């Protein structure tokens, strides 16, 4: 079943660590991608950096608080986890800033199978809930 396959992949994303604290930018970014699909911000499996930034910040504030990991980090590094891909304008480069994204990235996209799966409301809900549970995200009070 594709849902369980992608849930397993998401649970295996490499999580950064800074001074003993887990950096949960990738799970937050994945939730932002799901929200972008729900809100019809992305309708054709093409995600543009500038259309995701505000949504990512809102979700990051909701779960983590004020010290935001810049979105260019999960945007770039999530491609190492098997289901997120970047379409470069020319050849791939190391992305270390928003300027690098603006100058070298056309758009990013999910595996087609994951994109298709996320068109289903129940699948989106299940994946979001599992991300929140697995990574122990809690609404920041």
PyMOL commands that set and color helices and strands:
alter all, ss='L'
color gray80, all
select helices_A, chain A and resi 2-11+25-38+49-63+71-81+98-104+112-117+121-134
alter helices_A, ss='H'
color red, helices_A
select strands_A, chain A and resi 16-18+21-23+84-88+105-110
alter strands_A, ss='S'
color yellow, strands_A
deselect
rebuild
show_as cartoon
